[in-house]
Amino acid sequence: MSISAVPTFELERGLAADGYDVIVGFDEVGRGSLAGPVMVGAAAFRAVDLDRAEQSVPQYLADSKMLTEHRREALYEPLRTWADAYAIGAATNQEIDEWGIAHALGVAALRALDKAERALGVVEGGEARVGAILDGPNDYITKALGSFEAPLVPVPAHVVTQVKGDQRCRSVAAAAVLAKVTRDRLMVALAEENPDYARYGWAHNKGYGSQAHRAAIAEYGPSDLHRLSWKLT
């Protein structure tokens, strides 16, 4: 099947047909940033609500990387109300330094899943089955499940990985936009509120390794929000 820039509910409906009551799309943002947290967005839909969601897809929903910042911002509020539940899980730069990026992503995703399930009223020991679609080739969610750092989610999810899931799956595309807007807003706010952060240009580069950002690190040294285990300059 060809990958389209216009996502569908095909994979979500497949999970529903397999008996999963809740389907959650996941995508990450900030993996390659030099500073700030990594975030994983989760957009959850009840299987019985997929028809309703199909009929009310927010206009222009697509892979967040293909959208302008203005369009992502415009989609943020519609997506919050369109999904049956959504959540953003984060892992700090200190946690990334301590655990490594893969485990930090897994813990962040489980933090998001925990919040989304509880928002839907999913309870431990209940009958709900949860299926998940994770963007990319690697299931870092299941690997982090049961670790000391991860929350005890009410119901562990059965995870299906999907390369370019943000282009194919509506739940993943929604999670991607919600996470991207949330993290971008945070990095801009940090720069606007603190001149010590502003000098790194986070209002524009969002913590990623632009030439100006690396030059500022070389001049001023890293801040308390930089990932010290990474090559910063």
C-alpha positions in Angstrom: 0.0 0.0 0.0 1.3 3.4 -0.9 1.8 6.0 1.8 -0.3 9.0 1.4 0.1 12.5 2.9 -3.6 12.2 3.8 -3.9 9.8 6.7 -6.9 7.5 7.1 -8.4 5.3 9.8 -7.6 2.0 8.0 -5.1 0.7 10.6 -7.2 2.0 13.5 -10.2 0.1 12.1 -8.1 -3.0 11.7 -7.3 -2.9 15.4 -10.9 -2.3 16.2 -11.8 -5.4 14.1 -9.3 -7.4 16.1 -11.2 -6.6 19.3 -9.4 -3.6 20.7 -11.8 -1.2 22.5 -9.5 1.8 22.6 -7.0 2.7 19.9 -4.2 5.2 20.7 -1.9 6.8 18.1 1.6 7.9 19.3 4.2 10.1 17.9 7.3 11.8 19.3 8.8 15.2 19.0 12.2 16.6 20.2 14.2 13.4 19.8 17.0 15.2 18.0 16.9 18.5 20.0 20.0 19.6 21.9 17.9 21.1 24.7 14.6 20.7 26.5 12.4 17.7 26.9 11.4 15.0 24.5 7.6 14.6 24.2 5.3 11.9 23.0 1.8 12.7 22.0 -1.1 10.2 22.4 -4.5 10.6 20.6 -7.0 8.0 21.8 -10.2 6.9 20.2 -12.9 4.5 21.4 -13.5 1.8 18.7 -17.2 2.5 18.9 -16.5 6.2 18.1 -14.5 5.7 14.9 -17.5 6.4 12.7 -18.1 9.6 14.5 -14.5 10.6 14.2 -14.5 9.7 10.6 -17.3 12.2 9.9 -15.6 15.0 11.7 -11.9 14.9 10.8 -10.4 18.4 11.3 -9.5 19.9 7.9 -5.9 19.8 6.8 -4.9 17.0 9.3 -1.7 15.6 7.9 1.9 14.7 9.0 3.0 17.6 11.3 6.3 18.0 9.4 4.3 18.8 6.2 2.3 21.5 7.9 3.3 25.1 8.4 3.5 26.3 12.0 0.4 28.5 11.5 -1.6 25.5 10.3 -0.4 23.3 13.2 -1.5 26.0 15.6 -4.9 26.2 13.9 -5.3 22.5 14.2 -4.4 22.3 17.9 -7.8 23.1 19.5 -9.9 21.2 16.9 -7.7 18.1 17.5 -8.1 18.3 21.3 -11.8 18.1 21.0 -11.8 15.6 18.1 -10.0 12.8 19.9 -11.9 11.0 22.6 -8.8 11.7 24.8 -5.3 13.1 24.3 -2.3 13.5 26.4 1.4 14.6 26.1 4.0 12.7 28.0 7.5 14.2 28.5 10.9 13.2 29.7 13.3 16.0 30.8 16.8 16.6 29.5 18.2 15.2 32.8 16.2 12.0 32.3 17.4 11.7 28.8 21.0 12.1 30.0 20.4 9.5 32.7 18.4 6.9 30.8 19.3 7.4 27.2 16.9 8.6 24.5 15.2 5.3 23.8 14.2 4.6 27.4 13.2 8.3 27.9 10.9 8.0 24.9 9.3 4.9 26.3 8.7 6.4 29.7 7.3 9.6 28.1 4.9 7.5 26.0 3.7 5.5 29.0 3.1 8.8 30.9 0.9 9.9 28.0 -0.9 6.5 27.8 -1.5 6.6 31.6 -3.2 10.0 31.3 -5.2 9.2 28.2 -6.5 5.9 29.6 -7.5 7.5 32.9 -9.3 10.3 31.0 -11.3 7.6 29.2 -12.1 5.8 32.4 -10.0 2.7 31.6 -9.4 0.9 34.8 -7.0 -1.8 35.9 -8.6 -5.2 35.8 -11.4 -4.0 33.5 -12.4 -5.5 30.3 -11.1 -2.8 27.9 -8.4 -3.9 25.5 -6.1 -1.2 24.3 -4.3 -1.2 20.9 -1.6 1.3 20.0 0.0 2.6 16.8 3.5 4.0 17.2 5.2 6.0 14.5 8.5 4.5 13.4 10.1 1.1 13.3 10.9 0.5 17.0 8.5 -0.3 19.9 10.1 1.6 22.7 6.8 1.6 24.6 6.7 -2.1 25.4 10.4 -2.1 26.2 9.8 0.5 28.9 6.7 -1.2 30.3 7.2 -2.4 33.9 10.5 -0.5 34.4 11.0 1.4 37.6 10.7 4.8 36.0 7.5 4.1 34.1 4.0 4.7 35.5 1.7 1.7 36.1 -0.8 2.2 33.3 -4.3 0.8 33.9 -4.1 -1.4 30.8 -0.8 -2.1 28.9 -1.3 -1.5 25.2 -0.7 -3.9 22.4 1.7 -1.9 20.2 1.9 -2.0 16.4 4.7 0.0 14.9 4.2 1.9 11.6 6.9 3.6 9.6 5.6 7.0 8.4 2.6 6.4 10.7 2.1 10.2 10.9 1.4 10.1 7.1 -0.8 7.0 7.1 -2.8 7.0 10.4 -5.1 9.7 11.6 -4.6 9.0 15.3 -0.8 9.2 14.9 -1.1 12.4 12.8 -3.2 14.0 15.5 -0.7 12.9 18.2 2.1 14.4 16.2 0.5 17.8 15.8 -0.6 18.0 19.5 2.9 17.1 20.7 4.7 19.4 18.2 2.6 22.4 19.1 2.9 21.7 22.9 6.7 21.4 22.7 7.2 24.4 20.4 5.1 26.6 22.7 7.2 25.5 25.7 10.5 26.3 24.0 9.3 29.7 22.9 7.9 30.5 26.4 11.2 29.5 28.0 13.1 31.8 25.7 10.6 34.7 26.2 10.7 34.4 30.0 14.4 34.0 30.6 17.2 35.9 28.9 19.6 33.1 29.8 17.6 30.8 27.5 16.8 33.5 24.9 20.4 33.8 23.8 20.3 30.2 22.4 17.6 31.2 20.0 15.0 28.7 21.2 12.2 31.0 20.1 13.3 30.1 16.5 15.2 26.8 16.6 13.0 25.2 19.4 16.2 23.7 20.9 17.4 21.9 17.8 21.0 22.2 16.6 21.0 25.2 14.3 24.3 26.8 13.6 23.4 29.8 15.8 22.4 27.6 18.6 25.6 25.7 18.5 27.6 28.9 18.3 25.8 30.2 21.4 26.6 27.0 23.3 30.3 27.4 22.4 30.2 31.1 23.6 28.1 30.8 26.8 28.3 27.1 27.6 25.3 24.8 28.1 22.3 25.8 30.2 20.6 23.6 32.8 18.2 22.5 30.1 20.7 21.2 27.6 21.3 17.5 27.2 24.9 17.2 28.5 25.4 13.7 27.2 25.0 14.9 23.6 27.5 16.5 21.3 26.5 20.1 21.7 29.1 22.0 19.6 
